[in-house]
Amino acid sequence: MQAGNEIIADEAPEAVLNGTAVAENQELTDEEGTAEAAPTLEEQLATAQAEAADYKDRWLRSQAEFANARKRMEKERIELYSMATADVIKKLLPVLDDFERALNTVPDSIRDNAWLEGIDLVQRKLFTILENFNVTPIEAVGQPFDPNWHEAITQEPADEYKSGDICRELQKGYKIGDRVIRPSLVAVAE
């Protein structure tokens, strides 16, 4: 029995929705007046579990996207550093070439001069700096011509080298790891 708005305990179990008492199997009417059944506790639990699974899936995807973005940014940072290093080294190579040419053409009469030893020391320091950046010269003379590492300027007859091998290096090439900074300018045996 129900007196006014009070619910009496001996009646059928009821659920309270929006402040009104409704029996579990009783139909509800929505705002448009269409009838729908009230969701049971199991249905509400299933809906809540589905939402929780959806939220967890979205969270895991967000975490994966964030981790991928971080890896991509780190890779880009390393690549930019490598490119910047290569650009600076590429600008230093002509200086190193000039030192080498100057030291190769020193007259014998001044080979024992102290200032010449200083110039030689500066050249060795430049080589050391390049080695610290993992810069190495590209092997050329006696090697088979490889367009990835060498740039052929001319072909020359050479008895001591077989055809297609490099017989003379006109300008030394350099690489960082496997990346060419500057290819070797070479003459290839005919």
Secondary structure, DSSP 4 states (H G I P E B T S, - for coil): ---TT---TTSPPEEEETTEEEETTSEEE-TTS-EEEPPPHHHHHHHHHHHHHHHHHHHHHHHHHHHHHHHHHHHHHHHHHHHHHHHHHHHHHHHHHHHHHHHHT--GGGTT-HHHHHHHHHHHHHHHHHHHTTEEEPP-TTSBP-TTTEEEEEEE--SSS-TTBEEEEEE--EEETTEEEEPEEEEEE-
